[in-house]
Amino acid sequence: MSHTDSKNPLSSTSIARDTLRETIRDKANKEWVVEVTRSLKEELAETKKIALSARSRASAPHSCLHEGDLKSLSEAVNGWKNLKFGAIVTFLIAGAAAIAQYYALDNKTNETSRSMNEVQSSVAEIKEDVKGVTEAMDAHLKWAEIKDQESQYNEEQKLNAISDIVKTAIKESKTKQRR
């Protein structure tokens, strides 16, 4: 086997690769330690600032140690009053809108009722018109049927008369021929 063969665990490529991995891991560990140290230093500096601020507040003369709490409570109460007023105004507006909607719907219902009554009266008129047209059509059809029957009867009478004339003519022609 050759020295550069990748299957050989002691090849120069695998040794270089392993060395590179260890170097990267060591460098990443060092960077992590530096970052954590820097973060801890920042937190320590911030804690010192807070402690100095608290010490200066504590050493300053105050008439009331809960002044900030009272101010925040006062702001909360004022906020509640403003919220309550806004809620009442909103409720009144919503109530007025609901009442207006009710009257609008009531008005539309009355208009619809009137429209339905008008439609029903129009339908009744149309029914009467249809009834009148139907009666007129029935009368016309009956009259046409009677006329057709009369015409048929007259045709039958004419045909019977012609038949009688022909029969008479045939009888006369037979009697003339016999003589």
Buried (B, 14 or more C-beta within 10 A) or exposed (E): EEEEEEEEEEBEEBEEEEEEEEEEEEEEEEEEEEEEEEEEEEEEEEEEEEEEEEEEEEEEEEEEEEEEEEEEEEEEEEEEEEEEEEEEEEEEEEEEEEEEEEEEEEEEEEEEEEEEEEEEEEEEEEEEEEEEEEEEEEEEEEEEEEEEEEEEEEEEEEEEEEEEEEEEEEEEEEEEEEE
